[in-house]
Amino acid sequence: MERLVNDIFRQPAILLGLIAMLGLLLQRKNFSDVIKGTLLTAIGVSILTFGTDIIVSSILPLQSAFSSISTQGNAVVDTVDVIAEYGGSIGLAMLIAFIINVIVARFTPIKHIFLTGHMLFWMPYIFVAVAVENGMSGWSITLFAGMASALYFVVMPALLTPFVSKVTGDRSFTIGHPAGFLALIASLIAKVVGNPARSTEDVKIPAFMGFFKEIAIAGTVVLFLVYTVVGLWLGRDVMGVEAGQSLFTFNFMNSLKFGAGLTIMLSGVRMMIQQILPAFQGISAKLVPNSIPALDCPIIFNYRPNAVIIGFMVAMVTSTIAILVVNSLGIVSFLVLPLVVTSFFECGTAAVLAEGQGGLRGAIIGTFVASLVMVGLLILSIPIFEGTIAAWMMIFGGNDFSLFGYIANLLAGVF
């Protein structure tokens, strides 16, 4: 059972390919269409995943550079390998949570099914760590993580659905990603202070800067500027520049990699949308009536590509300044590191949904507030995981991982 769960649920391409196949079979499509839809869905998800991995690899040197200055404070270190020691509990918790999610979608007004494959794994990973930190063992870890994950899979995408629909113009999907709380914060702020009449996509760019209309080019330029500033600040040795390579070349090549990753990722998003959404109609019509998929956050990037870049820029600048202030004042006992990955994916998503509520102004102000919340959530959650996954959280936290980890820790203390 554990092997089956890991082979399917931890492989987004396989999971969504099988979901597409089920939907097409329920629609009684012919053999050729079923094979075509299944494989194109799996290929699209694979392309999206490859693009995402390239983006992460292009910005991790920034994270590593900041981590290398940990001698200036108390570095966070993981002491328990949660995956190695509790992998079985994580896998079974995934299965329990997914089954509960499908049952809820079938018999209640909450009609989404959480299908972001890697997040089906990482959310139970967080809750298993919480259980371990609170001294649980055996089946209590599995049941606690399974129930907590099910609660997350059911609640957060449902809260995001109206904000996603505002951006897409329909109710074909929602977001299943730990960007949820930051996106809600940004969207609610944008609704109050924003101006929907002026979109991020309507920003007038001078003719000589027309290349910024291409998201891959805009992303490349923005990341190159970030790399340049950080590189000049920390130096080539801290940045990990190889001997014989200039800092300029190192920065430029990582920025090009980022742009390539964006292009690949968005290509995969388009292919996946073209296949999974029509195929899912079979499940919605026959198996779980009126249901919609909750998918990975890059699926929303195509709708407001400028907002993604704006959100990334705002989040990087705001959160880095806030973190420098926190570290310099000694507000916490550990060194807080800039959240580069979260700034792009979570705050990029937050900016898109905020733009749907309040246009350009809403995206900027909403993401500004969300990025401050991001730093606060990270600081709040690190002490909870100091014996398990604190170092992992320092790179990928500041989002729903941190928030729901904190809430789960409170519940674990009660029970």
C-alpha positions as CSV (number, residue, x, y, z in Angstrom):
1,M,0.0,0.0,0.0
2,E,2.8,2.4,1.0
3,R,4.6,1.7,-2.3
4,L,1.4,2.3,-4.3
5,V,0.7,5.5,-2.6
6,N,4.2,6.8,-3.1
7,D,4.3,5.7,-6.8
8,I,1.1,7.6,-7.6
9,F,0.5,10.4,-5.2
10,R,4.2,11.6,-5.1
11,Q,4.3,11.7,-8.9
12,P,2.1,14.6,-10.2
13,A,2.4,13.5,-13.8
14,I,1.1,10.0,-13.0
15,L,-1.6,11.2,-10.7
16,L,-3.0,13.8,-13.0
17,G,-2.6,11.5,-16.0
18,L,-4.7,8.9,-14.2
19,I,-7.3,11.5,-13.3
20,A,-7.5,12.6,-16.9
21,M,-7.9,9.0,-18.0
22,L,-10.7,8.4,-15.5
23,G,-12.5,11.6,-16.7
24,L,-12.2,10.6,-20.4
25,L,-13.4,7.0,-19.7
26,L,-16.4,8.4,-17.8
27,Q,-17.2,10.5,-20.9
28,R,-16.9,7.3,-23.0
29,K,-14.3,8.7,-25.3
30,N,-12.7,6.3,-27.8
31,F,-9.4,4.5,-27.1
32,S,-7.3,7.0,-29.1
33,D,-8.7,10.0,-27.3
34,V,-8.2,8.4,-23.9
35,I,-4.6,7.6,-24.6
36,K,-4.0,11.0,-26.2
37,G,-5.6,13.0,-23.3
38,T,-3.9,10.9,-20.7
39,L,-0.4,11.2,-22.1
40,L,-0.7,14.8,-23.0
41,T,-1.8,15.6,-19.5
42,A,1.1,13.7,-18.0
43,I,3.5,15.4,-20.5
44,G,2.1,18.8,-19.7
45,V,2.5,18.2,-15.9
46,S,6.1,17.0,-16.5
47,I,6.9,20.1,-18.5
48,L,5.4,22.3,-15.8
49,T,7.5,20.4,-13.2
50,F,10.7,20.6,-15.2
51,G,10.1,24.4,-15.6
52,T,9.4,24.8,-11.9
53,D,12.6,22.8,-11.0
54,I,14.7,25.0,-13.3
55,I,13.2,28.2,-11.7
56,V,14.0,26.8,-8.2
57,S,17.5,25.8,-9.2
58,S,18.1,29.3,-10.7
59,I,17.2,31.1,-7.4
60,L,18.6,28.7,-4.9
61,P,22.1,30.2,-5.2
62,L,20.6,33.3,-3.7
63,Q,19.2,31.3,-0.8
64,S,22.5,29.5,-0.4
65,A,24.4,32.8,-0.4
66,F,22.2,34.1,2.4
67,S,22.6,30.8,4.3
68,S,26.4,31.1,4.1
69,I,26.3,34.2,6.4
70,S,24.7,32.1,9.1
71,T,27.8,32.6,11.2
72,Q,26.5,36.0,12.0
73,G,23.7,34.4,14.0
74,N,22.4,31.0,15.3
75,A,21.9,28.8,12.3
76,V,18.9,26.6,12.2
77,V,19.8,22.9,11.8
78,D,17.5,19.9,11.4
79,T,18.2,17.0,13.7
80,V,15.6,14.4,12.5
81,D,15.2,13.1,8.9
82,V,11.4,13.1,8.9
83,I,11.2,11.5,5.4
84,A,13.6,8.7,6.2
85,E,12.2,7.9,9.6
86,Y,8.5,8.5,9.1
87,G,8.0,8.1,5.3
88,G,5.4,5.4,5.8
89,S,3.3,7.6,8.0
90,I,3.5,10.4,5.5
91,G,2.3,8.1,2.7
92,L,-0.6,6.7,4.6
93,A,-1.6,10.2,5.8
94,M,-1.7,11.3,2.2
95,L,-4.1,8.5,1.3
96,I,-6.3,9.2,4.3
97,A,-6.5,12.9,3.5
98,F,-7.2,12.3,-0.2
99,I,-10.0,9.9,0.5
100,I,-11.6,12.3,2.9
101,N,-11.3,15.1,0.4
102,V,-13.1,13.1,-2.3
103,I,-15.9,12.1,0.2
104,V,-16.4,15.7,1.2
105,A,-16.5,16.8,-2.5
106,R,-19.1,14.0,-3.2
107,F,-21.5,14.7,-0.4
108,T,-21.1,18.4,0.6
109,P,-21.3,21.8,-1.1
110,I,-17.4,22.0,-1.0
111,K,-16.7,20.6,-4.5
112,H,-13.0,20.7,-5.2
113,I,-10.5,17.8,-5.3
114,F,-6.9,18.6,-4.3
115,L,-4.7,17.3,-7.1
116,T,-1.4,19.1,-6.6
117,G,0.7,16.0,-6.4
118,H,3.8,17.2,-4.5
119,M,1.7,19.2,-2.1
120,L,-0.3,16.1,-1.4
121,F,3.0,14.9,0.1
122,W,4.5,18.0,1.7
123,M,1.4,19.0,3.7
124,P,1.4,15.6,5.6
125,Y,5.2,16.0,5.9
126,I,4.5,19.2,7.9
127,F,1.9,17.6,10.1
128,V,4.0,14.5,10.7
129,A,6.8,16.8,11.9
130,V,4.3,18.5,14.2
131,A,3.2,15.1,15.6
132,V,6.8,14.0,16.2
133,E,7.6,17.3,17.9
134,N,4.7,16.7,20.3
135,G,5.8,13.2,21.2
136,M,3.3,11.2,19.2
137,S,4.2,7.7,17.9
138,G,2.8,4.9,15.8
139,W,-0.6,5.2,14.3
140,S,-1.3,8.4,16.3
141,I,1.2,10.2,14.0
142,T,-0.5,8.9,10.8
143,L,-4.0,9.7,12.0
144,F,-3.1,13.1,13.2
145,A,-1.3,14.0,10.0
146,G,-4.0,12.5,7.9
147,M,-6.9,14.4,9.5
148,A,-4.9,17.7,9.6
149,S,-4.0,17.3,5.9
150,A,-7.6,16.5,5.0
151,L,-8.7,19.7,6.8
152,Y,-6.2,21.7,4.8
153,F,-7.1,20.1,1.5
154,V,-10.8,20.8,2.1
155,V,-10.7,24.3,3.6
156,M,-8.0,26.4,1.9
157,P,-8.8,25.7,-1.8
158,A,-12.5,26.4,-1.0
159,L,-11.6,29.8,0.5
160,L,-9.5,30.6,-2.6
161,T,-12.2,29.6,-5.2
162,P,-14.0,32.9,-5.5
163,F,-10.8,34.8,-5.8
164,V,-9.5,32.5,-8.5
165,S,-12.8,32.7,-10.3
166,K,-12.5,36.5,-10.3
167,V,-9.2,36.2,-12.2
168,T,-10.2,33.4,-14.6
169,G,-13.8,34.5,-15.3
170,D,-15.1,31.0,-14.7
171,R,-15.2,28.2,-12.1
172,S,-13.1,25.6,-13.9
173,F,-10.5,25.2,-11.2
174,T,-9.1,26.5,-7.9
175,I,-5.6,26.6,-6.4
176,G,-4.2,23.8,-4.2
177,H,-1.0,25.3,-3.0
178,P,0.5,26.7,0.3
179,A,0.2,30.2,-1.2
180,G,-3.3,30.1,0.1
181,F,-3.2,32.4,3.2
182,L,-0.8,34.9,1.7
183,A,-3.1,35.1,-1.4
184,L,-6.1,35.6,0.8
185,I,-4.4,38.4,2.7
186,A,-3.3,40.1,-0.4
187,S,-6.7,39.8,-2.1
188,L,-8.6,41.1,0.8
189,I,-6.3,44.1,1.2
190,A,-6.4,44.7,-2.6
191,K,-10.2,44.7,-2.5
192,V,-10.2,47.6,0.0
193,V,-7.4,49.8,-1.3
194,G,-7.1,48.8,-5.0
195,N,-8.4,50.1,-8.3
196,P,-9.7,47.3,-10.5
197,A,-9.9,49.7,-13.5
198,R,-6.2,49.6,-14.0
199,S,-4.7,46.2,-14.6
200,T,-1.1,45.1,-14.3
201,E,-1.5,44.0,-17.9
202,D,-2.5,47.5,-19.0
203,V,0.7,49.2,-17.8
204,K,2.0,51.4,-20.5
205,I,5.6,50.5,-21.3
206,P,7.8,52.9,-23.3
207,A,8.5,51.7,-26.8
208,F,12.2,51.2,-26.1
209,M,11.3,48.9,-23.2
210,G,8.7,46.9,-25.1
211,F,10.7,43.7,-24.4
212,F,9.3,43.8,-20.9
213,K,5.9,42.6,-22.3
214,E,7.5,39.2,-22.6
215,I,7.3,37.5,-19.1
216,A,10.4,35.4,-19.7
217,I,12.5,38.5,-20.6
218,A,11.0,40.6,-17.8
219,G,11.8,37.8,-15.3
220,T,15.3,37.4,-16.6
221,V,16.0,41.2,-16.2
222,V,14.4,41.4,-12.8
223,L,16.4,38.4,-11.5
224,F,19.6,39.7,-13.0
225,L,19.1,42.9,-11.1
226,V,18.5,41.0,-7.9
227,Y,21.6,38.8,-8.4
228,T,23.7,41.9,-9.2
229,V,22.6,43.7,-6.0
230,V,23.1,40.6,-3.8
231,G,26.4,39.7,-5.5
232,L,27.9,43.1,-5.0
233,W,26.7,43.1,-1.4
234,L,27.9,39.6,-0.4
235,G,30.8,39.1,-2.9
236,R,31.6,36.4,-5.5
237,D,33.0,33.9,-3.0
238,V,29.8,33.9,-0.9
239,M,27.7,33.7,-4.1
240,G,29.6,30.5,-5.0
241,V,31.1,31.8,-8.3
242,E,33.5,29.2,-9.8
243,A,37.1,30.1,-10.3
244,G,37.6,31.6,-13.7
245,Q,34.0,32.8,-14.0
246,S,33.1,36.5,-13.6
247,L,30.3,37.5,-11.2
248,F,28.5,39.1,-14.2
249,T,28.5,35.8,-16.1
250,F,27.3,33.9,-13.0
251,N,24.5,36.3,-12.5
252,F,23.5,36.4,-16.1
253,M,23.5,32.7,-16.6
254,N,21.3,32.1,-13.6
255,S,19.0,34.8,-14.8
256,L,18.7,33.2,-18.2
257,K,18.0,29.9,-16.5
258,F,15.2,31.6,-14.6
259,G,13.7,33.0,-17.9
260,A,14.0,29.5,-19.6
261,G,12.3,27.9,-16.6
262,L,9.4,30.4,-16.8
263,T,9.0,29.7,-20.5
264,I,9.0,25.9,-20.0
265,M,6.7,26.1,-16.9
266,L,4.1,28.2,-18.7
267,S,4.2,26.0,-21.7
268,G,3.4,23.0,-19.5
269,V,0.6,25.0,-17.8
270,R,-1.0,25.7,-21.2
271,M,-0.8,22.0,-22.2
272,M,-2.1,20.8,-18.9
273,I,-5.1,23.2,-18.9
274,Q,-6.0,22.1,-22.5
275,Q,-6.2,18.5,-21.4
276,I,-7.0,18.2,-17.7
277,L,-10.0,20.6,-17.5
278,P,-12.0,19.0,-20.4
279,A,-11.1,15.5,-19.0
280,F,-12.2,16.5,-15.5
281,Q,-15.7,17.2,-16.8
282,G,-16.3,13.5,-16.9
283,I,-15.5,13.2,-13.1
284,S,-17.6,16.3,-12.4
285,A,-20.5,14.9,-14.3
286,K,-20.5,11.2,-13.4
287,L,-18.4,10.6,-10.2
288,V,-18.3,13.7,-8.1
289,P,-21.0,16.0,-9.5
290,N,-20.0,19.7,-10.0
291,S,-16.5,19.1,-8.7
292,I,-13.4,21.1,-9.9
293,P,-9.7,20.3,-9.5
294,A,-7.5,22.2,-7.1
295,L,-4.2,22.6,-9.0
296,D,-0.6,23.9,-8.6
297,C,-0.2,27.7,-8.4
298,P,1.6,28.2,-11.7
299,I,-1.7,27.4,-13.5
300,I,-2.9,30.9,-12.6
301,F,0.3,32.7,-13.8
302,N,-0.9,32.8,-17.5
303,Y,-3.8,34.9,-16.6
304,R,-1.8,37.9,-15.1
305,P,1.9,37.3,-16.1
306,N,2.9,40.9,-15.3
307,A,1.4,40.5,-11.8
308,V,3.7,37.5,-11.1
309,I,6.8,39.5,-11.8
310,I,5.6,42.5,-9.8
311,G,4.7,40.3,-6.9
312,F,8.1,38.7,-6.9
313,M,9.9,42.1,-7.0
314,V,7.7,43.6,-4.2
315,A,8.1,40.5,-2.0
316,M,11.8,40.2,-2.4
317,V,12.5,43.8,-1.6
318,T,10.0,44.1,1.3
319,S,10.7,40.8,2.9
320,T,14.5,41.2,2.7
321,I,14.4,44.6,4.3
322,A,12.1,43.2,7.0
323,I,14.5,40.3,7.6
324,L,17.5,42.5,7.8
325,V,15.7,44.6,10.4
326,V,14.7,41.5,12.4
327,N,18.3,40.1,12.4
328,S,20.0,43.4,13.2
329,L,17.7,44.1,16.2
330,G,18.1,40.6,17.5
331,I,14.3,40.2,17.7
332,V,14.7,36.4,17.5
333,S,17.4,34.0,18.7
334,F,18.0,32.5,15.2
335,L,19.2,33.9,11.9
336,V,16.2,34.5,9.5
337,L,17.0,34.1,5.9
338,P,15.3,35.7,2.8
339,L,12.6,33.6,1.4
340,V,13.5,33.6,-2.3
341,V,11.4,30.6,-3.3
342,T,8.3,31.7,-1.4
343,S,8.6,35.2,-2.7
344,F,8.3,34.0,-6.3
345,F,5.7,31.2,-6.1
346,E,3.5,32.2,-3.1
347,C,3.8,36.0,-3.5
348,G,3.5,35.7,-7.2
349,T,0.3,33.9,-6.8
350,A,-0.8,36.4,-4.1
351,A,-0.2,39.2,-6.6
352,V,-2.3,37.6,-9.3
353,L,-5.3,37.1,-7.1
354,A,-4.8,40.5,-5.6
355,E,-4.7,42.0,-9.1
356,G,-8.1,40.4,-9.7
357,Q,-9.5,42.3,-6.8
358,G,-7.7,45.6,-7.0
359,G,-5.7,45.9,-10.2
360,L,-2.2,47.2,-10.3
361,R,-2.4,49.1,-7.0
362,G,-4.1,46.2,-5.3
363,A,-1.4,43.8,-6.5
364,I,1.4,46.0,-5.2
365,I,-0.1,46.9,-1.8
366,G,-1.6,43.5,-1.2
367,T,1.7,41.8,-2.0
368,F,3.6,44.2,0.2
369,V,1.4,43.3,3.2
370,A,1.5,39.6,2.3
371,S,5.3,39.6,2.2
372,L,5.4,41.1,5.7
373,V,3.0,38.4,6.9
374,M,5.3,35.9,5.2
375,V,8.2,36.9,7.4
376,G,6.0,36.9,10.5
377,L,4.8,33.4,9.7
378,L,8.3,32.1,9.2
379,I,9.5,33.5,12.6
380,L,6.4,32.1,14.3
381,S,6.9,28.6,13.0
382,I,10.6,28.0,13.3
383,P,10.6,27.3,17.0
384,I,7.9,24.7,16.5
385,F,10.1,22.6,14.3
386,E,13.4,23.1,15.9
387,G,13.9,19.4,16.4
388,T,12.8,18.2,13.0
389,I,12.4,20.4,9.9
390,A,13.3,23.9,10.9
391,A,16.1,24.2,8.3
392,W,13.8,23.0,5.5
393,M,11.1,25.5,6.7
394,M,13.7,28.3,6.6
395,I,13.9,27.8,2.8
396,F,10.3,26.9,1.9
397,G,8.2,28.3,4.8
398,G,6.5,31.6,5.5
399,N,3.3,30.3,3.9
400,D,0.6,27.8,4.7
401,F,3.3,25.4,5.8
402,S,4.2,27.8,8.6
403,L,0.6,28.9,9.4
404,F,-1.0,25.4,9.5
405,G,2.0,24.0,11.2
406,Y,1.5,26.5,14.0
407,I,-2.3,25.8,14.1
408,A,-1.6,22.0,14.1
409,N,0.9,22.4,16.9
410,L,-1.7,24.2,19.0
411,L,-4.2,21.3,18.4
412,A,-1.6,18.7,19.1
413,G,-0.9,20.4,22.5
414,V,-4.6,20.2,23.3
415,F,-5.0,16.5,22.4
